[in-house]
Amino acid sequence: MLLTMQERLAAIDPPPRKVTAAEAAKEKAELNGFVVDVREPAEHASSPAKGAINIPRGVLEMKMLELVSDPGTPIFLHCASGARAMLAAEQLAKMGYQHVAVMTCDVPTIQKAFN
């Protein structure tokens, strides 16, 4: 049976923690975390959030250990709609990262919180 994207995201178990951009900015500063933009490079270049590191969803698992080797480091993910960030969070949890959160707002709101 094929799943729609909405069904696929609903099937993520356990569901990733969701935070606002303001919560992510505060926690990043307090806990020395990372913000990862999982959009494609052209998307990131056209509307980056200050301090966000661009690792496209398609190569996240291959690149993440180069950036964050401590599984306890807070990681805050974002994309344009939240779908890629949710899928990315699922994979990072499977890799062993313990504090992964998805920002559940649009890119302008994320930019405002981090700029």
Secondary structure, DSSP 8 states (H G I E B T S, - for coil): ----HHHHHHT-SS--EEE-HHHHHHHHHHHT-EEEE-S-HHHHHHS--TT-EE--GGGHHHHHHHH---TTS-EEEE-SSSHHHHHHHHHHHHHT-S-EEEE-S-HHHHHHHH-
